[in-house]
Amino acid sequence: MPGSDTLPCNHRNNTTLTCISDAADAESPLKESELQVLRSQYLKEQEAQHITVQTKFNYAWGLIKSEQHQNQLEGVKLLTGTSRSRFEG
């Protein structure tokens, strides 16, 4: 079945995120520009005081995949709800 090996993508407000096409992509860190797309969407929704579950998950997932330990910790905190984002006041 075509596309059965890919995860769904979030396409909102003309922002297109690259879909994961194989397991190697799922394990490699995002490029800084890709993480910035996720961060921008998260901050935009935060400003509107309505962060969707999908946006929160995407951003946390991107942080966890990072090679930077602090980003990984922040991603886990977002997913577990143990802390507000470092961008929140």
C-alpha positions in Angstrom: 0.0 0.0 0.0 1.6 3.4 -1.0 2.5 5.5 1.9 1.9 2.8 4.5 5.5 3.2 5.8 5.1 6.9 6.6 3.8 8.7 9.6 1.1 11.3 9.2 2.3 14.9 8.7 0.8 18.1 10.2 -0.1 20.5 7.4 -1.5 23.7 9.0 -1.5 27.3 7.9 0.6 26.6 4.8 3.4 25.1 6.9 4.5 21.8 5.5 6.6 19.6 7.6 8.7 16.8 6.1 7.2 13.4 6.6 9.2 10.6 8.1 9.8 8.1 5.3 11.8 5.4 7.0 13.3 4.3 10.4 16.6 6.0 9.8 14.9 9.4 9.5 13.1 8.7 12.7 16.4 8.3 14.6 18.4 11.1 13.1 18.2 14.7 14.5 16.3 17.3 12.7 18.2 20.1 10.9 18.1 23.4 12.9 15.9 24.9 10.2 13.4 22.0 10.6 13.4 22.4 14.4 12.8 26.1 13.9 9.7 25.4 11.9 8.3 23.3 14.8 9.4 26.0 17.3 7.8 28.8 15.3 4.5 26.9 15.1 4.6 26.2 18.8 5.3 29.8 19.7 2.6 31.0 17.3 0.0 28.8 19.0 1.3 29.8 22.4 0.8 33.4 21.6 -2.8 32.6 20.6 -3.1 30.8 23.9 -4.1 27.5 22.3 -1.4 25.0 21.6 -2.7 21.9 19.9 -1.7 18.5 21.0 -0.2 17.8 17.5 1.9 20.9 17.6 3.1 20.2 21.2 4.0 16.6 20.2 5.8 17.6 17.0 7.9 20.2 18.8 8.7 17.8 21.7 9.6 15.0 19.3 11.9 17.4 17.4 13.6 18.4 20.7 14.0 14.8 21.8 15.7 13.9 18.5 18.2 16.8 19.0 21.8 16.1 19.8 21.7 18.7 22.5 20.9 17.3 25.9 19.1 20.4 27.1 16.7 20.1 24.1 16.1 16.5 24.9 15.2 17.3 28.5 12.9 20.0 27.4 11.2 17.7 24.9 10.6 15.1 27.6 9.2 17.8 29.9 6.8 18.9 27.2 5.6 15.3 26.6 5.2 14.5 30.3 3.6 17.8 31.2 6.1 18.2 34.1 7.2 21.7 33.0 6.0 24.6 30.9 8.1 25.4 27.8 11.2 27.4 28.3 9.5 30.0 26.1 6.6 30.5 28.6 6.9 33.1 31.2 
